[in-house]
Every structure is written in C-alpha cells, then in structure tokens.
Amino acid sequence: MQDARTVRRAAWLGAIAAVGPACILLGWYYVQHQALPLPWLQTVLITIVLAPFTGAAFGGAVRALIALSDRCARGRWLANPISAGVAGGAIASVVAGIFAVAVFGSYHGPYAGSLEITAMTVVACASLATLLAVDALRMHRAPRGSDLIVASLLVILAAVATAVVTLIAARLLAPSLVRDGIFLYTKRLALEAGGIRVGGALGAIVGAIVGLHLGITIQLARRFAASRPT
C-alpha cells in the first residue's frame, strides 16, 4: 500500500514538473515563429497532453522500479535506485521519443533548438528530482526545515556525476554525436533507419540519462539521511 502511494505521488509530481517547462518552451517558440503557418492549435493540444503524460509515466515508472529493487534481498549491486532509474526512465520515454520524432519531426518549421530543449528538460528533471529527494530524506528520518536545501545540493551533485558519465559514454560510443550535435545526428539516423526506430531509441536514451540522474539523486538522499538519522 505504501509503495502504491509513493508511485502515485511520483507520477503526479512527474506530470506537474513536466507541464511548466513544456509550456515555457512552447510559448518561447510561438513568440519567435508566430508568423509562420504552423498547426499551432494542434501543437498546443499535443503539448498539454504529451508533457504531463510523459512526466507521469517517467516518475511513476522510476519510482515503481525503485520500490521493486528495494524488495530484492540479493543482488543489491544491481538492484538499486540508480539501475532502477535508468531502466524506468528508458522504458517510460520510448513512446514520447517516437511521438516527438513522428509528429513534431514532420512539421515544416524551424527547429526549437537543442539548447532550449535541453534547458527545459533539465528544469523538469531537476524539479522532479528535488521533490523526490525530499521524499527520500523524509522516509529515512524526521522532516527538517533544511531538507529542500539539502535536496537541491544533492540534485546538483547528481547532475555533475550524470554529465560526466554521459559525456564519457557519448565520446566512446558515438563520437559523431558530440561533434555534430544531437539534431544533425538524429536527422541523419532518421533518414537511414526510419523515424519511428530512431525516435524510440532516442527517447529511451534520453530517458535513461534523466533516470540516471534521478536514481543517483535518490541514492545520495538515502545515504545522506542514513548518515544523519537524527
């Protein structure tokens, strides 16, 4: 019962954390390109449905797998919040990746921008990670007024670790991604392998990276709370 409540809470928090950044990105894009004959109404409707759905699926899936990993008495080196975050993030983001490439990729309009998309993704991820880190702290010790500050610092530390791991993996596995940027790299792959396959793979990869950050944050929060139980 407790696990079900935490999963539902994570899903709600994920939906809330995703809506704001998505609307900001959409608003910025509209201000920049409002004169273009793009399907604005369709884009707005898709955004206000896809963003919270993706956030809810992401938060719920990651928290459900973390709860499942907590029940594993053996194999703690494999079953932990970090591995659960990677797996849950990848699974929850496949549909969003396919939809983004198949629908938004078919629009004949300017690209929203890798920096802008990345910035809003980071904001959504950081918001969700901070809230779940506070929950993790308070599950292992009494609530404190400094929990939000501690959670924010843990989120930053986890972001640094995630960035290092991601950059190393990208340089080793896909050096052209680092050289050309994700937009050109994805466009070239989509022409070669098809938009649906590439969209699904891209969604899984991005979801795994965000899930890695979330898992590291929760793991750090648990360790911190265990080291300072009172």
Beta strands, then each sheet from edge to edge (+ up, - down):
end
